[in-house]
Amino acid sequence: MPTPDRYALLREALIAARRENGLTQSEVAERLGKAQSFVSKYESGERRLDVIEFIEVCQILSIKPATIIRKLESEHD
C-alpha cells in the first residue's frame, strides 16, 4: 500500500506544475469541467485522484503522467 508521504509528493508535483503553467485552481477546474473545490481538495489531500483523473489533470497541466510517476518511484528508492 502506498505511503502517505508519496501522496504528499504527488500533490506537491501537481501544485508545482499548476503554478509553473501560471494557472489558478479555478482555471484548472474549468478546463476539467469541475468545480474549483475539486482541485482544492486533491491539492490539500482531502481527496485522492483516481488514475483517469490523474491523467486528465496531467494533460491540463501539460505534464506527462510518467514524469510524475518516475519522480515518485525515485523518491521511494
Secondary structure, 3 states (H helix, E strand, C coil): CCCHHHHHHHHHHHHHHHHHCCCCHHHHHHHHCCCHHHHHHHHHCCCCCCHHHHHHHHHHCCCCHHHHHHHHHHHHC
